[in-house]
Amino acid sequence: MSTEGSTKAILAALAANAGIAAAKFVGYVITGSSSMLAEAVHSVADTSNQGLLLFGQREARKEPDSLHQFGYGRSRYFYSFVVALVLFSLGAIFALYEGYHKITHPESLTSPIVAIVILVVAIGLESYSFRTAMVESRPLKGNSSWWQFIRRSRSPELPVVLLEDTGALIGLALALTGIGLTILTGNPVWDGIGTACIGVLLGVIAVILMVEMHSLLIGEGATADECQAIRTALEQTVNVDRVIHLRTQYLGPEEMLVGAKIALGAHTDLATVAATIDNAEAAVRAVVPAARVIYLEPDLDRALAR
């Protein structure tokens, strides 16, 4: 699972969000729209998040040392979890507060057409970022749904960018709706309601991300298809009678730990045992390249003996 595609998606999102954030702040200064301010803070949070994802990728490339003997691959999970926290604290909470303030103390908008133009341009830029993330995710998604891809992916960056961009597009639509209703009705409360809806949306996305990244951070095993491929590769190795038990865990998006107890014949000599383990490891890596750390324990099939 290469990081090239996820890096491309992150860079596209970073460029789009940085430009959008600047435009939204200008729009807020001109119009005084709370929806525009909430969206500007949202874009700042997203821009910061892309930087965190890139930093996590850099940290994950560190070589193993005596303290972290399995490497730093989980740094990508950790910084993706921080992204969810930033999205929740900086994006959701601020938008909810600003929405409440505008609903209880409504203020008229100045030059709302400027805000609409900026939001429409922002939708175009976010659509470009979202499309890039979808293109890079499609080879990894396979035949599964997008929701299944987000739930099952062991690479955190693409699901994070997809969810962020989805939230950004929906948030822009909510901001556009709030400002539009304010113009049509002359009631600025709609702008505050749109802002509050953006806060709820960001909170929901942040919680989803936190749940998924927490699961990856504490360690997820191989997918069902990968487990089956590993088991088949082991059992088809010459001299292996069967797999007694199998345990897997992702040490990072591109590195899996595989531990298995394999049953060999009772009279297998030591040289054959060593050769069998080497062949079994090669067979596993051939079908699941991410299985870089493999520990195989030869044993007797006691169940068969009984």
N, C-alpha and C positions, 0 to 999 in steps of 0.2 A: 504494500500500500504506500505509494510514493507521496512525499510531501509537496511535490511540484504543483499538482493541481490545487491543493488547499492554499498554498502560498499565493498562487495567481488570483484565487478568489478573494483572499484577504487583502491583497494590494489593490484590487479593483474596488472593494468596499471601502478601503482607507481613503483612496483618492476621491471617491464619490461623496463620502460622509464629510470629509474636510471641507470640500467646496460647498456642500449643502449647509453645513453648520454656519459658515461665514455669511451665506446669503440669507439664512433665516434670522440671524442676529440683526442684520441690516433691516430686514423686513419688520422685526419687532420694534426696533428704534423708530422706524417711520410710522408704523400703524398702532403700536401699543397693544397688539393682540396677545393675550395670554396663551392661546393655542400655538401661535408662532413662537413664543418664548419657550414653551414646553417642548416643541419640536426641535428648537435650536439646542436646548440642553440634551435632548434625546440624541441628536446628531453628534454632539461633543462626546457623550458617553460611548456612542458607537465607534467614533474615531479612536478614542482611548482604548477601547476594547480590541480594535484591530492591532494597535501597537502592542498590547499585552499578548495577543496570540502569536505575533511575530517573535516577541521576546521569549515566549515559552518554547517555540520551535528552536531558537538558538540555544537555550539552556539544555534542551533535550539532546543536542548533538555533542555534549560533553562526554569525554571518555570515562569509562568506569574507573573508580579509585577504591582505596581500601575501605572508605566509609560507605560508598554506594557501589557495591560490587556488581550489581545488576544494571548499573548505568543510571541515567537521568531521564529516561523516556517518559516517566509519569509527570515531568514538569509540564508537558503539554496539557495534561488533565488538570493539574493544579491551576495554571493560569486561565484555563477555560472556566474553571469554577469561580475564579476571581472576577472574570468577565460577567458572570451571572450576578454576582454581588454588586458590581458597579452599576449594572443595568437596573438593578432593583433600587439601590440606594440613591444613585445620582439621577436616574431617569424617572422611575415610578413614583418615588416619594415626593420628589420636587413637583412633578406634574399634578399629583393629587393635591398637594398644598396650594399650588398656584390656581388650580381649578376651583378649590373651595373658596379661596380669596376672591376670585373674580365673580363667583356666584353670589357671595354675600356682599361684595362691594363692586357691583358692575360699573365698568367705565366704557364710554363710547370709543369706537375704533376710528383711527385717522387713516385716510387713504387705504381702505381695505382692498381695493383692486390690486395694489402693489403686493399685498400678502398673497392674493390668489395667484398672481403671475409667478411669484417665487415658489409657491407650493406646487404648481403645475410643472415648473422646471425641475424641482426636486423629485417629483414623481418620475420624470424621465431619467434622471441620473440614478435613482434607486432601482429603477427597472433594469438598467444596464448592469448594475452590481448584482442584482438578483438573478438575472439571466446568466451571468458568468458563473455564479455559484451553482446553478442548476446544470449547466453544461459540464462543469468539472465533477459534479456529483453523479451524473448519470451512469458512467462506466462502473462505479462502485455500487450503485443502487440496484442494478440488474432488473429483475422482474418484480421486486417488492415495491410497495407504495412508498411515497415520500415520508409518511409518518413512520412506517416500519424502518426506513433507512435511518431516520433520526434516532429511533429507539435502539437499533441494533449496531450502528456504526461504532467501531472502536477507534476511529480517527475523529477527534473532537471538533476540529476547526470548521469543516464544511457544515455540519449540523448547526453550529453556533452562528455562522454567517447566514445560513438559510433562514433560521428563526429570526435573527436580527433584521434581515432585509424584509421578511414577511411582516414583522412588527412595524418596521419603518413605513412600508407601503400602506398598511392599514391605518397607522397613525396619521400619515399625510391625508388620507381620505377623511378621517375623523376631523382633522384640523380644517380641511377644506369645507366640510359639512357645517362645522360650527361657525366659521366665518361667513359662509353663504347664508345660513339661517339668520345670522345677525344682520346682514345686509337686507334680507328680504323682510324681516319682521321689525327691524329697528331696535331689537332687544339684545343688548350685549351679554345677557345671561347665557345665551346659546354658545358664545365663545368660551365661557367658563365650563359649560357642560362638556363641550368638545375636549377641553383640556383635561377634565377629570376622567373622561373615557380613555384618553391616551394613557393616563396614569394606571388605570386598571389593566389595560392591554399590556403595558410594559411589565407590570407586576406578575401577570399570568405567565408571560414568556420567561421572565427571570426565574420563576419557581420551577417551570419545566426544565430549564437549563440546569438549575441547581440539583434537581433530582437526578438527571442523567449524568452530569459530571461527577456527582458524589458516588454514583454506582461505578463509574470508570476509575475514580480515584482510589477506592478501596480495593479494586481489582475484579475485573470481569474475566470469565473464561472464554474459550473459543466458542464460536457459533455452533449450532447443531450440525451444519454441513461440514464445518472444519473438523469437529470431533469425529464424525463418521469417516471422513477422509483419512484422518490420523490413525484411527482404529483399523481401518481396512489396510492401510500401508504397513502397519505393524504385523497384522495377522497374515499378510501375504508374503512376508519375509521368510525365506528358507530357514528352517529349524525352530521357528516360533509356532508353538501350538495354539496359543490364544493370548488375548490381553486379559489379565486378571483384573486390573483396575487402571483407570486413566484419569489424570488431573491436569488441567491447563489453566493458565492465567496470563493475561496480557500485561507485560512489564512496561509497555508503551504502545502507541498505535502501530508500530512496525516491528515489534519484538514480543514473541510469545515464549513463555516457559511451559515445557511439556514434561511431565513426570509420569512414568508408567511402570507397572510391574508386569513382566511378560513371562509366560510359562514356556520352559524349554524341556527337552527330554531329560530323563533322570541320569542318563549316562553320557551326556554331552561333555566333551573335554574342554579345558579352559581356553585353548586357542580358538576352538569353534565358537565358544560363548562370546569371546572378544570380537571375532569377525561378524558374528550375528548382530551384535549390538551396533557395530559400525554400519552394517548394511541397513539395519532398521532405521537408524538416524538419518542416513542418506535418503531412504524411501520417504520418510516423513517430511523432510525438507523439500523434496521434489514436489509433493502435493500441496504443502502449506509452507511457502517460503518464509513466512513470519516466524515459524518455529525455529528460532535461532539457539535457544538454550534448551537442551534435551537431556534428561536424566532417565536412564532405563535400568530397572532392577530385575535381573534374571531370577527366576524362582521355579519351583516344581509345581505342577498342577495337582495340588492336594485333593481337590474335589474329584478329579478323575481317579486318583489313587484310591479314594474311599469307595 
